[in-house]
């Protein structure tokens, strides 16, 4: 049996489990290791949540070819949004720090309460106080670097699962 010929449902279940594992690790880092997320981190978590929900829905539904493609595009869309956020976060981290912007900026809840939803999100993407701090690395990459890799891999995996040719279409809907 070809190891790359997983059924669609198994592939999407694996994608959902990967998103759940990534979110669980982010929560572990926040509550056990004391690394507070910045607004961009929160938005990346939301993108992983959206991907996980679509992955889980696709795994539970087990659709025909058109449905598989729709689920794959939805996951890829959420992954692209998360990837753009991760790229912006990396840019903020790798830019020279402004010495006048020391400490943390206001939290996301404060921004939304003060400026409304759209104004708060706009401020979160333009503020760079807390988001420029590098307090976690693994193999030389920061957390947004790893999330970018995960967004690319999960998005590409979803597209592959949704658009690949299936052996023996029809019975069993692989």
N, C-alpha and C positions, 0 to 999 in steps of 0.2 A: 504494500500500500504506500502510496506517495505521502510523505509526511506533510506536504504542503496542501494536500487535498482535504483539509478539514471541512466539515459541513459549515455552512454560513452561521448557523445558530451557535456552534461551538466557538467560532472565531469571534462573534460578537459578544458572547459570554466572557471570553478571555479578555476582550477589550474593556468590558464593564468591570471585571475584577481588577484589571490594571489601574483603571481610574479610581476605584475604591481604595486600592493599596496606596496610590499616590496621595490621595486626600487624607488617608489615615496617617501616613508619614508626616504630612504637613501639620496635622493636628498634634501629633506626637512632638514634633519640633517646637510647636507653639507652647503647649501646656507642660511638657516634661523638660524640655531643654531651655525654655524661656526666650525663644526667638519670636518676637512680636512681628506679625505680618504687616507690611505696608499696604496702602490701597491697591497698588498694582499686583501684589501677591494675592489679595482677596479676589480681584478680577480674574486672575489666572485660576484660582480655585473654582470660581463660578464656571469658567470654561470647562474645566475637568468635570464638574458636576453635570453640566449640560451634555457633554460627551458621554458620560456614564449612563445618564438617563436614556439617551438615544440608543446606545449600545444595548442596554438592558431591554428596551422596548423591541429592538430588532431581534434579539435572541428569543424573547418570549413569543413574538409574532411569527417568526419563521416565514417571511413572505416569499412570493414568487419573484421572478427576475426584476420586474419594474419596482416593486417594493424594496428589494435589496439595494437597488441603485439609489432610491430616494433616501433610505436610511444611511447609506454610505456618504452621500452628498451632505446630509445634515451633520453627521459626525465630522466630516472634513471641514465644513463651514465653521463649526464650533472650534475645531483645532486651529483653523486659520486665524480666527479672532484671538484665541489664546496665544498663538505664535506671535502675532503682531504686538500684543501686550508684553510678552516676554522679551521681544526684540527692543521695545521701548525701555523696558526695565533694565536690560543689559546696557543700553546706551546711557541711561542715567547713572548706572553704576560705574561705567568705564570713563565717563566724562570727569574732568577735573572738578574737585569739590570746591564749593564757594565757602571760604572760612566764616562768612557772616551767617551762613545757613547751618549752624551747628544744632545738634539735637534733632528731635523728631518733629515732624509737622503734625498738624491736627489729624485725628483719626477719621476714618471714613464716616462713621456715624455723625460726628460733629459737622463734617462737611455737608452731608445731606440735610441735617437739621437746619444748618445755617443758610445754605444756598439753594435748597430744593434738590430734587433728584438729579435733574440734568445739570444744574450748576455745580452740584457736589461732585458729580462724575467728571465734569470738565476740569474742576479744580484738582481732583485727584490725579488726572493725567498730566496736568501742567505743573503740579507741585513736585519737588524732587528732594525734599528734606530727608525723610526717613528712607525713601526708596534707594538712595545712593549709597547707603551703608552696606558694606559687605561683611556679614557676620557668620557665613557658612560657606565652605567650599568642599568639594570632593573631586579628587584627581585634577585639581587646578581650575575647575569650573564652579561658578556660583550657582545658587539655586535657580535663578531664571535661565541660566544656560542649560541646566538639566531639564527644566520644564520645556524649554524650546525643543530639545531633542525628543522628549516624550510626545509633544504635540505633533511633531513631524512624523514620528514613527507610528503613532496611533492613527493619525489622519490618513497616512499612506496605507496602513494596514486595513482600515475601513474601506477605502476605495478599492483596494485589491480584493477584499472579500465581496464587495458589492458588484464589481464589474468583471470579475474573472469568469471565464467559461467554465461551465459545470459539465462533468462527465455524466452522460445519461440523464439529460433534463427530463423532468416529469416525475416519475415515481420516487419518492423519498426526498425530493427537492434539496439536493446538497447545496 
